Structure formats: C-alpha cells, structure tokens
Amino acid sequence: MRPLLLAFTWIFLTACGPGAGDSSTLRVGTSGDYAPLTFVEDGQLRGVEIDFANGLANEMGKKLEIVQLPFVELIPALLDRRIDVIMSGMSATAERMRQVAFADPYMQVGQMALIRAAEFDARSKRDQVDLPETRIGFRPGTTGEDFVRSRIREAQLVPIQSIEEGIQALRDKRIDYFVHDAPTIWRIVGGLMSTETELTGMYRPLTEEYLAWALRKDDRELMEQLDSTLNTWRADGRLELTLDTWIPVRKVQVE
C-alpha cells in the first residue's frame, strides 16, 4: 500500500502546488509597457489587451487575475504554470511556436520605423537605411531585433530598453531610426489626438506579423475557448470596436 499512497500524495501535491492555479480564475500575463496594447496609466493597467482580458474572463465566467511581468519573463511564467495565457501584444513567430501555442490572431501588424520628420525625404529612401553611418535602435527580445539582426548588414545596431528611451534617443539624435511594432508607431505619430511634430513614421511595413494570445500546447480546452470567443467578437463587431477605441488610425503605406 505504501507505493500507492506515495503516488497518490505526489499527484495531489502536484495538482495543488503553486503552479496549478485556481480553475475559477483566469490568470493573464501582460508586460504593461506596450501602449496602446498594454500599459500603466494612473497606477492602472489599461489598453487593448486589458479590455480583451476582462471580456474573455467575463465570457468564460471566471474571475480575472492580471499578472504583470517583464515581456521576456512571460513565456517562462506560462510554461511554469504561473499564468494561463499571455495577452501582451505578442507576435506569433516560428521561434515562439516551438515553446507555446497561439490562439487565432486578432490583428495583423509588422515592424515599422520611426524617424525625425525633418529628415523624412532622405531617411525614407530604401538605399539610405543600411549605411555604415546610420544608427538603428531596437528593443532587445522583440521581433524588431529579429528583423534588424537578420536584414541589416552595414548600419550600427543600438539596443534600446524601452519605447520612451527610443523616442528620446531620436529626439537627441543618438539614433536615426527606431524600429518597433506598428501599433507603437501609430500611437506616437498616427493617432487622431497626436500632437507629435518632431517625429514621423515610415508607414511601409518591414515585416508581416500577427498578434495573438499565447498558451501552453497541452491546454486544448482553453485554446477552443479563446478561438470561440474571438470568432464571436469578430462576428458581432466587438473585436473591431476595441481596436478602434485604442488605435483609431492604422496607417499602412502600400508600394
């Protein structure tokens, strides 16, 4: 009887341990540093993903627990079962798909470049980007880094730790381009309420990416719930309404 008792005890402790979670609560991981998708304002998390998280928990009849973590810690937290789903403006890349699963995408985006408006005519030319004297800023651990490291051969690559630092580095002329996700560029210079005049965006997408929610590969029930909810929101207009609320202008330059 002892082996059976030990086995039962191990299963019970594993199921109820720190990583198991409460089935009545949806634990959503988000970085809170990627406006307008997820950001902190007046001490409160706000943005597209936060509205989605509240709507999803309501649809599932669960309590919502939002866990704010640095972006690079979100996938480890998911795999360690400290959170149930990542809702943080994450692109569904092949590299990430080796570790986690993704629900259906909710928005197509891509990397874009932010530059100084006074230099637009010169900087927007393709043959002026990858030059030895050009300095390109990017955030480490993002698809922006993947793009510049795989495509840029001559220009100087400058790691930037935050969006705000990248904006200031452009203003101070410490970099010439800041590469980041399209929603960032739209927010800074493309929004209806934007008063930015010193900086402007190159609205030509540098990559084609899709934002989606990440979850563990073995969590098939949650995957079905996420996809079903998204389909409902697409059909009744709630998906587009939420995106329009936070990103009223989504500019793309087609060539």
N, C-alpha and C positions, 0 to 999 in steps of 0.2 A: 504493500500500500504506500510505502514511503515514496517511491519514484512517481507514482500518480499524484500524490499530494504535492510534491515539489513542482511537478509540471503544471498543476492547476494554479499553484501560488505564483509561478513565473508568468503565466498567461494573465492572471488577474492584475499583477503589478504593472505589466507592460501596457495593458489596456487602460489603466487608470493613472499612468505615470504622467510626468509634466508635459510630454508631447502629445498626449491623446486628445485633449480638448474636450469641450462640452458640446454634445450633439445639438443642444438647443441654441448654441451661439455660433455665428459666422465670424471667424477671425480673419480680417482683411489686412494684409500688409501693404504699406504705402510709404514712399520716401518723404512726401511733404515738401519737396524742393523743386518742383517742376510745374510752375504755373503756366497755363491755367488748368492743367490736368489735376495736380495735387499740390497744395501749398498751404502755408500757415498765414492767417490774417487775424489780427487781434486775438492771438492765442488759440484760434480755432482752425482745424483743418477744413479746407474748402476746395472746390474745383469740380471738374468733370467726374473724376474717379470717385470722389466722395459722394456726389449725388448718385452715381451708379451704385455704390456700395450700400447706401441707405435704401435705394429702390430694390436692390437684389435681396437684402435681408428681409424687407417687407414682403416681397413676393414669396419667399421661402418660409415665412412665418417664424423667423428666428431673430434673436437679439443680435445686435451688431457690436463687435469689438474691433476697433481700428488700432492696429499696431504700427507705430511709426518707426522705421528703421532706415539707416543709410541704404541707398539703392543697391550697393554691392553686397549687402547682407540679406537681401530679400529672398533670393533663391536658396541660400543655406538655411534660412529660417523655415522656408516651405518644406524643404527636404527633411529637416529635423522635426517637422510636425508642430512647430510653434505657431504657425499660421495655416490657414486653409486655402487661401487664394491670394495672389498678388494682383493688386489693382493700382498701378503706378505708372501708366503711360509706357509700358514695356513693349518693345518691338519683338515680334515672333521671329527670331532668327534661327538658322540651322544649328548654330552652336548651342543656343539655349534649349532647343528642342531635344538635344541629346540628354538633357537633365530633367526637363519638365515637359508637361503637355500644355497646349494652349486651347482656349475656347475659340469660337469663331471670332474673327477680327471685328472690331466695331468702327475702325476708321483707317483709311489709307493715308499715309504720310510719307515723308522722306527727309533726308538731310538737306538743309539749305544753308546759305552763308549770309552772315550779317556783316556789312561793311560801312565805312564812313560815306555819307551822302555826297560830300564834296568830291569824292574820288570815284563815283559810280561809273562814269564814262570809261575810265581807264581800267578799273578793277573788274568790271563786269565782263570784259573780254576774256574768252577762254584761254588764250595764249599768254595772259598776264598773271595767271594764278600760280602755276608751278614754276616759279623762278627762284634762284638761289637767295635773292634778297627779300623774298616775300616771307612773312611770318603768319602762320596759320594756327589759331587757337582751337582747342577742342577739350572736351571733358573726358578724363580717363574712365574706362569701363563702359563706354557708350558705343552705339553704332556709329557715332561721329568719329570716334577714334578708329574704329574698324575701317571706315572709309578713307580717312587721310593716310593711315599707315599702309593701306593696300594700293592706293591710287597716286599718292603724291611722292615724287622721286627727288625733286630738287629743293623745294621750299623748306624753310625751317619750321618744325613742328613744336608747338608750345602748349604743354598741358595746362589747363585752367580748371580750378577746383569747383567753381560754381558759375551759374549763369550771370549773376551780378558781377563777379570778377571779370568775366569775359566782356561784358558790356563796358566796364570801366577801362579795361585794357585797350579796347578800341578807341575810346574817348582820349585816352592818354597816349595813343599812337605807339603802344608797346606791341601790338599785333595789327595785322592788316585785314584779316578775315577771322570771323568766329563761326565755326561750323557747329550746328546743333539741329535738333528736330524742328520740323516745320512749325508745330504749334508754338514753339518759343519765339520764332521769328515773327509769326502772325501776331502774337500778343504784343511784342515790343513795338513794332512799326506798322502793323497792318490793321489793328483794331479800329473800330469806329470812333472810340474815345481816345485814341493815341494822339499825343501831342509831340511825339518824337520828331525832331527835325535834323539832328546831327547825324543819325544813323539811318540806314535803309537796308532793305533785304534784297538779295538776289533770288527772285522767286522761281528760279529754274531748279527743279528737284535734282539733287545729286544722286539720290538713291530711291528705290521703291521699297517702302516698308509698310507693315500693317501692325497696328496696335491691338493687343489682345490681353486677356486675363490669363495668368499662368496658374496651374495647379499640378498636383502630383499625378504621375502617369497612372497610378493604380486607383485614382479617385473617379471612377467612371460615373457613379451616380451624380456627383457634383457637376461633372462635365455636361451631362444631359440637362441638368437644371439650368446651368449657365447658358447653354445654347438655346434652350427653350425660351428662357426669359428674353434673350436678345432678339429672337425671332418675333416674339410678341411686341417688343418695343419698336422694332422696325415697322411692323405692320400697323401699329396704332399711332406712330409718329413720335413717341416719347424719346427714342434714340436721337433723332434729328433735332428735336426741341432742346434737349440737354446740350448737345454740341453747339447749337446756335446761341444758346444762352451764354456760354463761356467763350466761344470762338465765333463771333458774328461775321468775321471776314476770314475766308480761307483762300488766299491768293495762290495761283499757280501760273507760271509763265510757260506757255506751250511754244515750242520752236519747231 
